[in-house]
């Protein structure tokens, strides 16, 4: 049996993938609900997502959705929606093809000319920060107005504090970028037509982990926080309160802080390194407005002095009755104050009045310089594995795809525990 600690998306996906291969598993989740950061609710009859607002319908996601019987619950976003960046007093469309680039007012003529020099610049340098990479490749203006807000907005981090080897290399590889961003852009890699559809579910993104939890049935134990891990012969004992599970292997899918605490007694060196990892705290403010804005939403250029990092236009993307989700960095102790800032800045940027429907906070891995702590191999005890959104690429499609890969590795190794699989090397090494 394999014990999976954590019932977020990673733990649920791995549990299902192992079950499909005939491996006995137990999934232990400390919360009273599964799904981790994927959480949905209804306020005034409107569906709100308090974590990821959507997912890409990659082949892995589509297969899982079909397996879970959720196909009829999917809401698919129109592919032609524009995306904006707020810069110099107005929203400016992000160009997704050459004609749009040539007539775009997001960059000055000089800024666009500088972008055209990109193919003669060098490729990815693992020791370079993401900010330095984009400035070198695209120029200062394109970095501040385009690459910086679009990329940094994914993590809530300053791109100048993120190394390419941790945060960017795997993404570029997935887009087929070998050396030149512009060449792949001209080949249509970033075009609307070439993108995998963005989807959610009628009841919000949490429908996915709920269905995964239902499929796991009695294999999943909710409200079962793990207190301790201990080696036992060739396997491990997992303890929660007065309950114990004897398993051959343990896979940790919990957030970094929880993982580090549980590893202090069995892998103190690894625990110390994990403790160094930073998380970013964001405020999620759900606004409701009668404005009929058309598009994905907007990010805010790095040179703008605003608290709002970006706003997702759920009303336009999925027909969510007037819902706009604002993301603010560095929330303070008074979330009501942050919510009011979101409302005022929404009006300043869009010209639309809105009222606050809900305010919440989220913590996400920063993927900043602190990730240098995981550049070396983990050197874990035999039978202990790490599989979480802080040790390998984030995003729902990536987590499901990697869960399948890890399940194949673990099931192939059978009953001979070994830490020498795709989780035994560092995240940086895995992504190179």
C-alpha positions as CSV (number, residue, x, y, z in Angstrom):
1,X,0.0,0.0,0.0
2,X,1.1,3.6,-0.7
3,X,0.2,6.3,1.7
4,X,-0.5,9.7,0.2
5,X,-0.4,12.6,2.6
6,X,-2.6,15.5,1.4
7,X,-5.9,15.5,-0.5
8,X,-5.4,18.5,-2.7
9,X,-5.3,18.1,-6.5
10,X,-1.9,16.4,-6.5
11,X,-2.9,13.8,-3.9
12,X,-6.2,13.1,-5.5
13,X,-4.8,12.7,-9.0
14,X,-2.0,10.5,-7.8
15,X,-4.5,8.4,-5.8
16,X,-6.7,7.8,-8.8
17,X,-3.8,7.1,-11.1
18,X,-2.4,4.5,-8.7
19,X,-5.8,2.9,-8.2
20,X,-6.1,2.5,-12.0
21,X,-2.9,0.5,-11.9
22,X,-4.2,-1.8,-9.2
23,X,-2.1,-0.3,-6.4
24,X,-3.7,-0.1,-3.0
25,X,-3.6,3.5,-1.6
26,X,-4.8,5.5,1.3
27,X,-5.1,9.3,0.9
28,X,-5.1,11.4,4.2
29,X,-6.4,14.9,4.1
30,X,-6.3,17.2,7.2
31,X,-9.2,19.4,6.1
32,X,-12.8,18.5,6.1
33,X,-12.9,18.9,2.4
34,X,-10.6,17.7,-0.4
35,X,-9.2,19.9,-3.2
36,X,-6.7,22.1,-1.4
37,X,-6.5,25.6,-3.1
38,X,-9.3,24.7,-5.5
39,X,-12.4,25.9,-3.7
40,X,-15.7,27.3,-5.0
41,X,-18.7,28.8,-3.3
42,X,-22.0,30.6,-4.1
43,X,-22.8,34.1,-2.9
44,X,-26.2,35.7,-3.9
45,X,-26.6,32.8,-6.2
46,X,-23.4,33.6,-8.1
47,X,-20.6,31.0,-8.4
48,X,-17.2,32.2,-7.1
49,X,-13.8,30.5,-7.3
50,X,-11.4,31.2,-4.5
51,X,-8.4,29.6,-6.1
52,X,-7.8,28.8,-9.8
53,X,-10.4,30.5,-11.9
54,X,-10.1,28.1,-14.8
55,X,-8.0,25.2,-16.3
56,X,-6.8,24.3,-19.7
57,X,-8.5,21.3,-21.2
58,X,-5.3,19.4,-22.0
59,X,-5.5,15.8,-23.1
60,X,-4.8,14.7,-19.5
61,X,-7.5,16.9,-18.1
62,X,-10.0,15.9,-20.7
63,X,-9.4,12.2,-20.1
64,X,-9.9,12.7,-16.3
65,X,-13.1,14.8,-16.9
66,X,-14.5,12.1,-19.1
67,X,-13.5,9.4,-16.6
68,X,-15.3,11.3,-13.8
69,X,-18.5,11.9,-15.9
70,X,-18.1,15.7,-15.8
71,X,-18.2,16.3,-19.6
72,X,-21.7,17.8,-19.5
73,X,-20.7,20.1,-16.7
74,X,-17.9,21.9,-18.6
75,X,-18.1,25.5,-19.5
76,X,-15.7,26.4,-22.3
77,X,-14.4,30.0,-22.8
78,X,-14.7,31.6,-26.2
79,X,-11.2,31.3,-27.8
80,X,-11.2,34.8,-29.4
81,X,-11.4,36.8,-26.3
82,X,-8.9,39.7,-26.0
83,X,-6.5,40.1,-23.0
84,X,-5.5,43.5,-21.8
85,X,-2.7,45.2,-19.9
86,X,-3.4,48.4,-18.1
87,X,-0.7,50.9,-19.0
88,X,-0.4,54.7,-19.0
89,X,-4.0,55.3,-18.1
90,X,-5.9,52.8,-20.3
91,X,-6.4,49.2,-21.1
92,X,-4.3,48.1,-24.1
93,X,-4.8,44.8,-26.0
94,X,-2.1,42.1,-25.9
95,X,-1.2,41.2,-29.5
96,X,-1.5,37.5,-30.2
97,X,-0.4,37.6,-33.9
98,X,1.7,39.6,-36.2
99,X,-1.0,42.0,-37.5
100,X,-2.1,42.7,-33.9
101,X,1.6,43.3,-33.0
102,X,2.1,45.7,-35.8
103,X,-0.8,47.9,-34.9
104,X,-0.6,47.4,-31.1
105,X,-0.5,50.5,-28.9
106,X,0.7,48.5,-25.9
107,X,4.3,49.2,-27.0
108,X,5.8,52.2,-28.6
109,X,7.3,52.0,-32.1
110,X,10.7,51.9,-30.6
111,X,9.6,49.2,-28.1
112,X,8.2,47.0,-31.0
113,X,11.4,47.5,-33.0
114,X,13.5,46.3,-30.0
115,X,11.4,43.1,-29.8
116,X,12.3,42.4,-33.4
117,X,15.9,42.0,-32.3
118,X,15.0,39.1,-30.1
119,X,16.1,36.2,-32.4
120,X,19.7,37.4,-32.3
121,X,19.9,37.2,-28.5
122,X,21.0,34.1,-26.6
123,X,18.8,31.3,-25.2
124,X,17.8,30.5,-21.6
125,X,20.4,30.9,-18.9
126,X,19.6,28.8,-15.8
127,X,21.4,31.3,-13.5
128,X,19.5,34.3,-14.9
129,X,16.5,35.8,-13.3
130,X,13.2,35.8,-15.2
131,X,13.2,39.6,-15.3
132,X,16.8,39.8,-16.6
133,X,15.9,37.2,-19.2
134,X,12.9,39.1,-20.6
135,X,14.7,42.4,-20.6
136,X,17.7,40.9,-22.5
137,X,15.4,39.1,-24.9
138,X,12.7,41.8,-25.5
139,X,13.9,45.1,-24.1
140,X,13.0,47.1,-21.0
141,X,9.6,48.4,-22.4
142,X,8.3,45.0,-23.5
143,X,9.4,43.6,-20.1
144,X,7.5,46.2,-18.1
145,X,4.4,46.4,-20.2
146,X,4.0,42.8,-21.4
147,X,6.2,39.9,-20.3
148,X,6.6,41.1,-16.7
149,X,2.9,41.5,-15.8
150,X,1.8,38.5,-17.7
151,X,4.3,36.1,-16.2
152,X,4.7,37.7,-12.8
153,X,1.0,37.8,-12.4
154,X,0.9,34.0,-12.5
155,X,2.8,33.8,-9.2
156,X,2.4,37.1,-7.5
157,X,6.2,37.4,-7.6
158,X,8.7,40.0,-8.8
159,X,10.3,38.4,-12.0
160,X,13.6,39.9,-10.9
161,X,13.4,37.6,-7.8
162,X,12.7,34.4,-9.9
163,X,15.4,32.2,-11.5
164,X,14.6,30.9,-15.0
165,X,15.6,27.4,-14.0
166,X,12.8,27.2,-11.4
167,X,10.0,29.3,-12.9
168,X,10.4,29.6,-16.7
169,X,12.5,26.8,-18.3
170,X,9.8,24.1,-18.3
171,X,7.1,26.6,-19.5
172,X,9.3,27.6,-22.5
173,X,10.0,24.0,-23.3
174,X,6.3,23.2,-23.2
175,X,5.8,26.0,-25.8
176,X,8.5,24.6,-28.0
177,X,10.9,27.5,-27.4
178,X,14.4,26.4,-28.1
179,X,16.2,29.8,-28.4
180,X,13.9,32.4,-29.8
181,X,10.5,33.6,-28.3
182,X,9.8,35.6,-31.4
183,X,10.3,32.7,-33.8
184,X,7.7,30.6,-31.9
185,X,5.4,33.6,-31.8
186,X,5.6,33.9,-35.6
187,X,4.9,30.2,-35.8
188,X,1.7,30.7,-34.0
189,X,2.6,29.0,-30.7
190,X,0.9,31.8,-28.7
191,X,-2.0,32.4,-31.1
192,X,-5.6,32.0,-29.9
193,X,-6.2,29.3,-32.4
194,X,-3.3,27.2,-31.1
195,X,-4.2,27.4,-27.5
196,X,-5.8,24.6,-25.6
197,X,-9.4,25.6,-24.5
198,X,-9.9,27.2,-21.1
199,X,-12.7,25.6,-19.1
200,X,-14.4,25.6,-15.8
201,X,-17.5,23.8,-14.5
202,X,-21.1,24.9,-14.0
203,X,-20.6,24.8,-10.2
204,X,-17.1,26.2,-10.2
205,X,-13.6,24.6,-10.3
206,X,-14.2,22.6,-7.1
207,X,-16.5,20.3,-9.0
208,X,-13.3,18.6,-10.3
209,X,-11.7,17.6,-6.9
210,X,-15.2,16.8,-5.5
211,X,-15.7,14.2,-8.3
212,X,-12.1,12.9,-7.8
213,X,-12.8,12.6,-4.0
214,X,-16.1,10.7,-4.7
215,X,-14.2,8.3,-7.1
216,X,-11.7,7.5,-4.4
217,X,-14.5,6.7,-2.0
218,X,-13.3,5.1,1.3
219,X,-9.7,5.3,0.1
220,X,-9.8,9.0,1.0
221,X,-9.9,10.0,4.7
222,X,-11.0,13.6,5.3
223,X,-10.5,15.6,8.6
224,X,-7.4,13.4,9.2
225,X,-4.3,15.5,9.8
226,X,-1.1,13.5,9.8
227,X,0.8,14.0,13.0
228,X,3.9,11.9,12.4
229,X,5.8,9.7,10.0
230,X,8.1,6.9,11.1
231,X,10.1,4.2,9.3
232,X,8.9,0.7,10.0
233,X,11.1,-2.1,8.7
234,X,11.0,-1.8,4.9
235,X,8.1,0.6,5.0
236,X,6.5,3.5,7.0
237,X,3.9,4.1,9.6
238,X,1.7,7.2,9.3
239,X,-0.1,8.4,12.4
240,X,-3.1,10.7,12.8
241,X,-4.3,11.0,16.4
242,X,-4.8,7.4,17.6
243,X,-5.0,5.9,14.1
244,X,-2.1,4.4,12.3
245,X,-1.5,3.1,8.7
246,X,1.4,0.8,7.8
247,X,2.4,1.4,4.2
248,X,5.3,0.5,1.9
249,X,5.8,4.0,0.7
250,X,4.7,7.6,1.5
251,X,4.1,10.4,-0.9
252,X,4.0,13.9,0.5
253,X,1.7,16.2,-1.5
254,X,1.1,18.8,1.2
255,X,2.2,22.5,1.2
256,X,5.8,23.2,1.9
257,X,5.4,24.2,5.5
258,X,3.4,21.1,6.5
259,X,5.8,18.9,4.5
260,X,8.8,20.4,6.3
261,X,7.3,19.9,9.7
262,X,6.5,16.2,9.1
263,X,10.0,15.6,7.7
264,X,11.9,17.1,10.6
265,X,12.2,13.8,12.4
266,X,13.0,11.6,9.4
267,X,14.9,13.9,7.0
268,X,16.0,17.0,8.9
269,X,18.2,18.3,6.2
270,X,15.5,18.2,3.6
271,X,13.0,19.7,6.1
272,X,15.4,22.6,6.7
273,X,15.7,23.3,3.0
274,X,11.9,23.2,2.5
275,X,11.4,25.6,5.4
276,X,13.3,28.2,3.4
277,X,10.7,28.4,0.6
278,X,8.6,31.5,0.4
279,X,4.9,31.7,-0.3
280,X,3.1,34.8,-1.6
281,X,-0.1,35.9,0.0
282,X,-2.7,37.4,-2.3
283,X,-6.1,39.0,-1.7
284,X,-8.9,37.7,-4.0
285,X,-11.7,40.2,-4.2
286,X,-14.8,39.2,-6.0
287,X,-16.6,42.2,-7.5
288,X,-20.0,42.3,-9.1
289,X,-20.6,44.9,-11.8
290,X,-23.3,45.7,-14.4
291,X,-20.5,46.6,-16.9
292,X,-20.5,44.3,-20.0
293,X,-16.7,44.0,-20.4
294,X,-15.5,41.7,-23.1
295,X,-12.3,39.8,-22.7
296,X,-10.2,37.5,-20.5
297,X,-9.4,40.4,-18.2
298,X,-6.3,42.4,-17.6
299,X,-2.9,42.5,-15.9
300,X,-1.3,45.7,-14.6
301,X,2.0,46.9,-16.2
302,X,4.9,46.8,-13.7
303,X,5.5,50.6,-13.8
304,X,2.0,51.3,-12.6
305,X,1.7,52.2,-8.9
306,X,-1.4,50.1,-8.2
307,X,-2.2,47.4,-5.6
308,X,-4.2,45.4,-8.2
309,X,-2.1,42.9,-10.1
310,X,-4.9,41.8,-12.4
311,X,-8.6,41.1,-12.8
312,X,-10.2,38.0,-14.3
313,X,-13.4,38.8,-16.1
314,X,-15.4,35.7,-15.2
315,X,-18.6,37.4,-16.5
316,X,-17.2,37.5,-20.0
317,X,-15.2,34.3,-19.9
318,X,-17.9,31.9,-18.6
319,X,-21.1,34.0,-18.3
320,X,-20.7,34.3,-14.6
321,X,-23.4,36.9,-13.8
322,X,-21.4,40.1,-13.4
323,X,-18.4,38.5,-11.6
324,X,-14.9,40.1,-11.8
325,X,-12.2,38.6,-9.7
326,X,-9.4,41.0,-8.6
327,X,-6.0,39.9,-7.3
328,X,-4.1,42.2,-5.0
329,X,-0.6,41.7,-3.7
330,X,0.5,42.0,-0.1
331,X,-2.9,42.0,1.7
332,X,-2.9,43.7,5.1
333,X,-4.7,42.7,8.3
334,X,-7.8,44.5,7.2
335,X,-9.2,42.7,4.2
336,X,-12.1,45.1,4.0
337,X,-9.6,47.9,3.2
338,X,-8.0,45.7,0.5
339,X,-11.5,45.0,-0.9
340,X,-12.2,48.8,-1.1
341,X,-8.9,49.3,-2.9
342,X,-9.9,46.7,-5.4
343,X,-13.2,48.3,-6.0
344,X,-11.7,51.8,-6.5
345,X,-8.9,50.6,-8.8
346,X,-11.4,48.6,-10.8
347,X,-13.4,51.8,-11.4
348,X,-10.2,53.7,-12.2
349,X,-9.0,51.2,-14.7
350,X,-12.3,50.2,-16.4
351,X,-14.6,53.2,-15.7
352,X,-17.1,50.8,-14.2
353,X,-18.7,50.9,-10.8
354,X,-18.7,47.7,-8.8
355,X,-19.5,46.4,-5.4
356,X,-17.6,43.9,-3.3
357,X,-19.2,40.5,-3.1
358,X,-16.5,38.5,-1.3
359,X,-12.9,38.9,-0.2
360,X,-10.5,36.1,0.7
361,X,-6.8,35.4,0.7
362,X,-4.7,32.7,-0.9
363,X,-1.1,31.6,-0.5
364,X,0.9,30.4,-3.5
365,X,4.5,29.2,-4.0
366,X,6.6,32.2,-4.9
367,X,9.1,30.4,-7.1
368,X,11.5,33.2,-6.2
369,X,15.2,33.1,-5.2
370,X,14.3,31.0,-2.1
371,X,13.9,28.1,-4.5
372,X,17.7,27.9,-4.7
373,X,17.2,25.8,-1.6
374,X,16.0,22.9,-3.7
375,X,18.6,22.9,-6.4
376,X,20.4,19.9,-5.0
377,X,18.9,16.3,-4.9
378,X,16.5,15.7,-2.0
379,X,18.4,12.7,-0.6
380,X,15.2,11.3,0.9
381,X,15.0,8.1,2.9
382,X,13.9,5.0,0.9
383,X,10.2,4.9,0.2
384,X,9.6,8.6,0.8
385,X,8.6,10.8,-2.1
386,X,7.7,14.5,-2.6
387,X,5.0,15.4,-5.1
388,X,3.5,18.9,-4.6
389,X,2.9,22.2,-6.5
390,X,6.1,23.7,-4.9
391,X,8.5,20.9,-6.0
392,X,7.4,20.7,-9.6
393,X,5.5,22.7,-12.1
394,X,2.2,24.2,-10.9
395,X,-1.1,24.2,-12.9
396,X,-3.9,21.7,-13.1
397,X,-2.8,20.0,-16.4
398,X,0.8,19.7,-15.2
399,X,-0.2,18.2,-11.8
400,X,-2.5,15.6,-13.5
401,X,0.1,14.7,-16.1
402,X,2.9,14.4,-13.5
403,X,0.6,12.3,-11.2
404,X,0.3,9.8,-14.1
405,X,4.0,9.7,-14.6
406,X,4.7,9.2,-10.9
407,X,2.0,6.5,-10.7
408,X,3.7,4.6,-13.5
409,X,7.1,4.8,-11.8
410,X,5.8,3.7,-8.4
411,X,3.7,0.8,-9.8
412,X,6.6,-0.4,-11.9
413,X,8.9,-0.6,-8.9
414,X,6.3,-2.8,-7.1
415,X,7.0,-3.6,-3.5
416,X,10.7,-2.7,-3.4
417,X,10.7,0.8,-2.0
418,X,13.2,3.2,-3.6
419,X,13.6,6.9,-3.5
420,X,15.3,6.9,-6.9
421,X,12.4,8.1,-9.1
422,X,11.4,11.4,-10.6
423,X,10.9,12.9,-7.1
424,X,14.4,12.0,-5.8
425,X,16.1,14.8,-7.8
426,X,15.7,18.5,-7.2
427,X,12.9,20.4,-9.0
428,X,15.5,22.5,-10.8
429,X,17.2,19.4,-12.1
430,X,13.8,17.9,-13.1
431,X,12.9,20.9,-15.2
432,X,16.1,21.4,-17.1
